[in-house]
Amino acid sequence: MKDELVNANNEITKLNHQLTEEEKLLSKHLREMGNLELYTKTTQIFIIKKDINKRLATNMVVLPDGWTCYQSSLYYISSEEKNWNDSYQDCLKRGANLTIINRNKEEDFLKTYGEVWIGLTNMEGTWKWVDGSTLTSSFWASGEPNGHTKKDCAVTSKHSDKPEWNYYPCSSAFKWICEK
């Protein structure tokens, strides 16, 4: 009987060990299933995010006619020509201003539209932007401004591969660019 008890005890120990191993295996499978579930949920989130971004890209970039977006600004590109003051007034009506150029990339972008009024004028011998700030960096064409009187308003130039400005009488007619 003692032998039977020893054998039964050994069998219980063996079964207990097998049960522990099966418990470990079951835990491993549950973790793997959890990882699979996590992977599935992550994939679902990615697909939803992609769909949201697609919807935002198609629905949120709706600009009024004539407006275009570049970097962090909106620009209105006119299709007609007016003098500088009428161009300035048109921008104000649109809740914008004639463009103020203060970055090389912005000038590179704007010069693609050819000769257009920008928000720069000569006020009593000092070139100022429409917001009242003084001109600090410029893209004047060679020899410009040359001191001619009655030429107090600036345009971008279409005559050069590099960014350049010219100036004309404010009564001249050009297209214009508003910025907001």
C-alpha positions as CSV (number, residue, x, y, z in Angstrom):
1,M,0.0,0.0,0.0
2,K,2.9,2.3,0.7
3,D,4.1,1.6,-2.9
4,E,0.7,2.5,-4.2
5,L,0.8,5.8,-2.2
6,V,4.2,6.6,-3.5
7,N,3.1,5.8,-7.1
8,A,-0.1,7.9,-6.6
9,N,2.0,10.8,-5.2
10,N,4.4,10.6,-8.2
11,E,1.4,10.5,-10.6
12,I,-0.1,13.6,-8.9
13,T,3.3,15.4,-9.1
14,K,3.6,14.4,-12.8
15,L,0.0,15.6,-13.5
16,N,0.6,18.8,-11.5
17,H,3.7,19.5,-13.6
18,Q,1.8,18.8,-16.9
19,L,-1.0,21.0,-15.7
20,T,1.5,23.8,-15.0
21,E,3.0,23.4,-18.4
22,E,-0.4,23.5,-20.1
23,E,-1.3,26.5,-18.0
24,K,1.9,28.3,-19.3
25,L,1.1,27.2,-22.9
26,L,-2.5,28.5,-22.5
27,S,-1.2,31.8,-21.1
28,K,1.1,32.1,-24.1
29,H,-1.7,31.4,-26.5
30,L,-3.9,34.0,-24.7
31,R,-1.1,36.6,-25.0
32,E,-0.7,35.8,-28.7
33,M,-4.4,36.1,-29.2
34,G,-4.3,39.4,-27.3
35,N,-1.4,40.6,-29.6
36,L,-3.4,39.5,-32.6
37,E,-6.4,41.4,-31.3
38,L,-4.2,44.4,-30.6
39,Y,-2.7,44.1,-34.1
40,T,-6.2,43.9,-35.6
41,K,-7.4,46.9,-33.7
42,T,-4.3,48.9,-34.6
43,T,-4.9,48.0,-38.3
44,Q,-8.5,49.2,-38.0
45,I,-7.4,52.5,-36.4
46,F,-4.8,53.0,-39.2
47,I,-7.5,52.4,-41.8
48,I,-9.9,54.8,-40.1
49,K,-7.2,57.5,-39.7
50,K,-6.3,57.2,-43.4
51,D,-10.0,57.6,-44.3
52,I,-10.4,60.6,-42.1
53,N,-7.2,62.2,-43.6
54,K,-8.5,61.5,-47.1
55,R,-11.9,63.1,-46.2
56,L,-10.2,66.1,-44.7
57,A,-8.0,66.6,-47.7
58,T,-10.9,66.6,-50.1
59,N,-13.4,68.5,-48.0
60,M,-11.4,71.0,-46.0
61,V,-9.3,72.5,-48.8
62,V,-12.2,74.3,-50.4
63,L,-11.1,77.8,-51.3
64,P,-13.2,80.5,-52.9
65,D,-12.6,81.1,-56.6
66,G,-9.3,82.8,-57.4
67,W,-7.7,81.9,-54.0
68,T,-4.8,79.5,-53.6
69,C,-2.9,78.3,-50.6
70,Y,0.9,78.4,-50.3
71,Q,2.7,77.6,-47.0
72,S,0.6,79.2,-44.3
73,S,-1.1,81.9,-46.3
74,L,-4.0,82.3,-48.7
75,Y,-3.5,84.3,-51.9
76,Y,-6.0,85.8,-54.2
77,I,-4.7,86.1,-57.7
78,S,-6.7,88.7,-59.7
79,S,-7.7,88.0,-63.3
80,E,-8.1,91.6,-64.3
81,E,-5.9,94.7,-64.2
82,K,-6.4,97.8,-62.0
83,N,-4.4,100.7,-60.6
84,W,-2.6,100.2,-57.3
85,N,-5.2,101.9,-55.2
86,D,-8.2,100.1,-56.7
87,S,-6.2,96.8,-56.3
88,Y,-5.6,97.7,-52.6
89,Q,-9.3,98.4,-52.1
90,D,-10.3,95.2,-53.7
91,C,-8.0,93.2,-51.3
92,L,-9.6,95.1,-48.3
93,K,-13.1,94.1,-49.5
94,R,-11.9,90.5,-49.5
95,G,-10.7,90.7,-45.9
96,A,-7.1,90.6,-47.1
97,N,-4.3,93.0,-48.1
98,L,-2.0,93.4,-51.0
99,T,0.7,90.8,-50.4
100,I,3.7,91.6,-48.2
101,I,6.8,89.6,-49.3
102,N,9.3,88.7,-46.6
103,R,10.6,85.3,-47.6
104,N,12.6,84.1,-50.6
105,K,10.3,81.1,-51.2
106,E,7.2,83.4,-51.1
107,E,8.8,85.6,-53.7
108,D,9.7,82.6,-55.9
109,F,6.0,81.5,-55.6
110,L,4.6,84.9,-56.4
111,K,6.9,85.7,-59.4
112,T,5.3,82.9,-61.3
113,Y,2.3,85.1,-61.8
114,G,4.3,87.7,-63.7
115,E,4.0,91.5,-63.1
116,V,1.5,92.0,-60.3
117,W,0.9,94.7,-57.7
118,I,2.3,93.9,-54.3
119,G,1.7,95.9,-51.0
120,L,4.8,98.1,-51.3
121,T,4.7,101.8,-51.9
122,N,7.0,104.8,-51.6
123,M,5.7,107.1,-48.8
124,E,7.7,110.4,-48.7
125,G,10.9,108.7,-49.8
126,T,10.6,105.6,-47.6
127,W,9.4,102.3,-49.1
128,K,6.7,100.8,-46.8
129,W,4.4,97.8,-46.8
130,V,0.7,98.3,-46.6
131,D,0.7,97.2,-42.9
132,G,3.0,100.2,-42.2
133,S,6.2,98.3,-41.7
134,T,9.4,99.5,-43.4
135,L,11.0,97.5,-46.1
136,T,13.8,95.5,-44.6
137,S,14.7,93.0,-47.3
138,S,14.0,93.4,-50.9
139,F,14.2,91.8,-54.3
140,W,14.6,95.0,-56.4
141,A,15.8,94.5,-60.0
142,S,19.2,95.8,-60.8
143,G,19.2,99.7,-60.6
144,E,15.8,99.8,-59.0
145,P,14.5,102.0,-57.4
146,N,16.4,104.6,-59.3
147,G,14.8,107.7,-57.8
148,H,12.3,108.6,-60.6
149,T,9.4,110.6,-59.3
150,K,5.9,109.5,-59.8
151,K,6.9,105.8,-59.7
152,D,5.8,104.9,-56.1
153,C,4.2,101.4,-56.3
154,A,5.9,98.0,-56.7
155,V,5.3,95.0,-58.9
156,T,6.9,91.6,-59.1
157,S,8.9,91.1,-62.3
158,K,8.3,88.6,-65.0
159,H,11.5,89.5,-66.9
160,S,13.9,87.4,-64.9
161,D,14.5,83.9,-63.6
162,K,15.5,85.3,-60.2
163,P,13.1,87.2,-58.0
164,E,13.0,90.9,-58.9
165,W,10.7,93.9,-58.2
166,N,10.2,96.9,-60.4
167,Y,8.3,100.1,-59.6
168,Y,5.7,102.0,-61.7
169,P,3.4,105.0,-61.3
170,C,0.5,103.9,-59.0
171,S,-1.9,104.8,-61.8
172,S,-0.6,102.0,-64.0
173,A,-2.8,98.9,-64.4
174,F,-1.6,95.5,-63.4
175,K,-3.1,92.4,-61.9
176,W,-2.6,92.1,-58.1
177,I,-2.2,89.5,-55.4
178,C,-4.0,89.7,-52.0
179,E,-2.8,87.8,-49.0
180,K,-4.5,86.6,-45.8
